Every structure is written in structure tokens, then in C-alpha cells.
Amino acid sequence: MKKDNWIIKAFLMTFFIALIFSAISNVIVNGCNNFVILIILCLVFILIGIFFDIIGTAVLTANEASFHAKSSKKIKGSKEGVYLVKNSSTISSICNDVIGDICGIVSGSVGAMLAINISIKFNISTILITLFTSSIISSLTVGGKAIGKKYAIKNSDSIIFIVAKILNKFKKIEKNKFSIH
């Protein structure tokens, strides 16, 4: 039954993250005919996908013992690191599959809009410019993720510790936000 619960959570998380990313990209794409901004938007989504793929890979290869050692020394972020590594399959699924796949789809959508705008503006065949655009986006995404995976495997503990420290900071902000003064 717990697995079914994860499927529902993953579905809902994917739906809402995709809704937010798509809404942001649609607002920018519809309000802009500037090719540079569309290219930058597309690259941002590709980079977000690569960034989260690095985290998802790093969490799978990180050494839990190093975070326990940091935790015994009361180093900030170490508890979050232990949590991330203990839940590595879920964290990896969220980072690689949910966020990574959404970024791939949204960058493809932005690329399609870019291709259409270019073909209209320069009177170029939509098919040719779409093929070229999708090939560039695919190459950047796959190549970036391949480089990122290699980096993530070599530096997994460091990457997860950085993520853990960031989570620790958000935890402190959240505590301060709801504390009574």
C-alpha cells in the first residue's frame, strides 16, 4: 500500500511542478518574440534538469557513513544529509524523473515555440528549423546530463552535503517564520 501512496504523490507532485514550470514558460513565451530570451529560457530549463539530475545521481552514490560522522560532530546539514541518503531512491526519483523529465518537456515546448517564431520571422521551413532546434536541445540535455552524472559520482558526498546545508538553511527560515516572538 505504501508504494501506491508514492505513485499518487509522484503524480500530484509532477502535475503541480509541471503546471508551475509551464505557466512560467508560457507567460514568458507569449509575452516575448525576442529569440534571445526564448533561447535563454530554454537553456535555463535544460540547466535545471541537469542540476537536478546531478543531485539525483549523487544521492544514489553518496556514503551514508560520512554524514553520520558529520552528524556526531554536530555539523549543520549533516542530519539532512543522512535523511537524503537514507531516502535516496525517492530523492533520486523526484530529482531525475519528476523534475528532470518536466524540464525536458518544458524545454522542448519552448524550443518548439522558438522554432515556430524563427520559421515565421525568417521564412524558413518549419520542419527544418524544428528538427534543428530539437536536435540541439536533445544534445545539450543528454550531453549535459552525461557530464553531470560523471561529476556527481566522483563528488557525491560533497554535492549532497551542499544540498543538505541548503535544506538546513530553509529549515531554519521556516522555524523562524513560524516562531512566536
Contacts in CASP RR format, 6 or more apart in sequence:
PFRMAT RR
TARGET T0000
AUTHOR 0000-0000-0000
METHOD contacts of the structure
MODEL  1
MKKDNWIIKAFLMTFFIALIFSAISNVIVNGCNNFVILIILCLVFILIGI
FFDIIGTAVLTANEASFHAKSSKKIKGSKEGVYLVKNSSTISSICNDVIG
DICGIVSGSVGAMLAINISIKFNISTILITLFTSSIISSLTVGGKAIGKK
YAIKNSDSIIFIVAKILNKFKKIEKNKFSIH
6 90 0 8 1.000
10 93 0 8 1.000
10 94 0 8 1.000
10 97 0 8 1.000
10 98 0 8 1.000
13 94 0 8 1.000
13 98 0 8 1.000
14 98 0 8 1.000
14 101 0 8 1.000
14 102 0 8 1.000
17 98 0 8 1.000
17 99 0 8 1.000
17 102 0 8 1.000
18 102 0 8 1.000
18 105 0 8 1.000
18 106 0 8 1.000
21 45 0 8 1.000
21 102 0 8 1.000
21 103 0 8 1.000
21 106 0 8 1.000
22 106 0 8 1.000
22 109 0 8 1.000
25 41 0 8 1.000
25 45 0 8 1.000
25 106 0 8 1.000
25 109 0 8 1.000
25 110 0 8 1.000
28 37 0 8 1.000
28 38 0 8 1.000
28 41 0 8 1.000
29 38 0 8 1.000
29 41 0 8 1.000
29 110 0 8 1.000
29 113 0 8 1.000
32 38 0 8 1.000
33 117 0 8 1.000
33 121 0 8 1.000
35 114 0 8 1.000
35 117 0 8 1.000
35 118 0 8 1.000
35 121 0 8 1.000
38 110 0 8 1.000
38 111 0 8 1.000
38 113 0 8 1.000
38 114 0 8 1.000
38 117 0 8 1.000
39 114 0 8 1.000
41 110 0 8 1.000
42 107 0 8 1.000
42 108 0 8 1.000
42 110 0 8 1.000
42 111 0 8 1.000
42 114 0 8 1.000
42 137 0 8 1.000
43 140 0 8 1.000
45 103 0 8 1.000
45 104 0 8 1.000
45 106 0 8 1.000
45 107 0 8 1.000
45 110 0 8 1.000
46 103 0 8 1.000
46 104 0 8 1.000
46 107 0 8 1.000
46 137 0 8 1.000
46 140 0 8 1.000
46 141 0 8 1.000
46 144 0 8 1.000
48 99 0 8 1.000
48 100 0 8 1.000
48 103 0 8 1.000
49 99 0 8 1.000
49 100 0 8 1.000
49 103 0 8 1.000
49 104 0 8 1.000
49 141 0 8 1.000
49 145 0 8 1.000
50 141 0 8 1.000
50 144 0 8 1.000
50 145 0 8 1.000
50 148 0 8 1.000
52 95 0 8 1.000
52 96 0 8 1.000
52 99 0 8 1.000
52 100 0 8 1.000
52 103 0 8 1.000
53 95 0 8 1.000
53 96 0 8 1.000
53 100 0 8 1.000
53 145 0 8 1.000
53 148 0 8 1.000
53 149 0 8 1.000
53 152 0 8 1.000
54 148 0 8 1.000
54 149 0 8 1.000
54 151 0 8 1.000
54 152 0 8 1.000
54 159 0 8 1.000
55 91 0 8 1.000
55 95 0 8 1.000
55 152 0 8 1.000
55 159 0 8 1.000
55 160 0 8 1.000
55 163 0 8 1.000
56 91 0 8 1.000
56 92 0 8 1.000
56 95 0 8 1.000
56 96 0 8 1.000
56 152 0 8 1.000
57 92 0 8 1.000
57 96 0 8 1.000
57 148 0 8 1.000
57 149 0 8 1.000
57 152 0 8 1.000
57 153 0 8 1.000
57 156 0 8 1.000
58 152 0 8 1.000
58 153 0 8 1.000
58 155 0 8 1.000
58 156 0 8 1.000
58 159 0 8 1.000
58 160 0 8 1.000
58 163 0 8 1.000
59 84 0 8 1.000
59 85 0 8 1.000
59 88 0 8 1.000
59 91 0 8 1.000
59 92 0 8 1.000
59 95 0 8 1.000
59 156 0 8 1.000
59 160 0 8 1.000
59 163 0 8 1.000
60 88 0 8 1.000
60 89 0 8 1.000
60 92 0 8 1.000
60 156 0 8 1.000
61 152 0 8 1.000
61 153 0 8 1.000
61 156 0 8 1.000
62 81 0 8 1.000
62 84 0 8 1.000
62 85 0 8 1.000
62 88 0 8 1.000
62 156 0 8 1.000
62 157 0 8 1.000
62 159 0 8 1.000
62 160 0 8 1.000
63 85 0 8 1.000
63 156 0 8 1.000
63 157 0 8 1.000
64 82 0 8 1.000
64 85 0 8 1.000
64 86 0 8 1.000
66 157 0 8 1.000
67 78 0 8 1.000
67 81 0 8 1.000
67 82 0 8 1.000
67 85 0 8 1.000
67 157 0 8 1.000
67 160 0 8 1.000
67 161 0 8 1.000
67 164 0 8 1.000
68 78 0 8 1.000
68 82 0 8 1.000
70 77 0 8 1.000
70 78 0 8 1.000
70 161 0 8 1.000
71 78 0 8 1.000
71 79 0 8 1.000
71 82 0 8 1.000
76 165 0 8 1.000
76 168 0 8 1.000
77 161 0 8 1.000
77 164 0 8 1.000
77 165 0 8 1.000
77 167 0 8 1.000
77 168 0 8 1.000
78 161 0 8 1.000
78 164 0 8 1.000
79 164 0 8 1.000
79 168 0 8 1.000
80 163 0 8 1.000
80 164 0 8 1.000
80 165 0 8 1.000
80 167 0 8 1.000
80 168 0 8 1.000
80 171 0 8 1.000
81 160 0 8 1.000
81 161 0 8 1.000
81 163 0 8 1.000
81 164 0 8 1.000
81 167 0 8 1.000
83 164 0 8 1.000
84 91 0 8 1.000
84 160 0 8 1.000
84 163 0 8 1.000
84 164 0 8 1.000
84 167 0 8 1.000
85 160 0 8 1.000
104 137 0 8 1.000
104 141 0 8 1.000
107 137 0 8 1.000
107 141 0 8 1.000
108 134 0 8 1.000
108 137 0 8 1.000
111 133 0 8 1.000
111 134 0 8 1.000
111 137 0 8 1.000
112 130 0 8 1.000
112 133 0 8 1.000
112 134 0 8 1.000
114 133 0 8 1.000
115 126 0 8 1.000
115 129 0 8 1.000
115 130 0 8 1.000
115 132 0 8 1.000
115 133 0 8 1.000
115 134 0 8 1.000
116 126 0 8 1.000
116 130 0 8 1.000
118 124 0 8 1.000
118 129 0 8 1.000
118 133 0 8 1.000
119 125 0 8 1.000
119 126 0 8 1.000
119 129 0 8 1.000
119 130 0 8 1.000
152 159 0 8 1.000
END
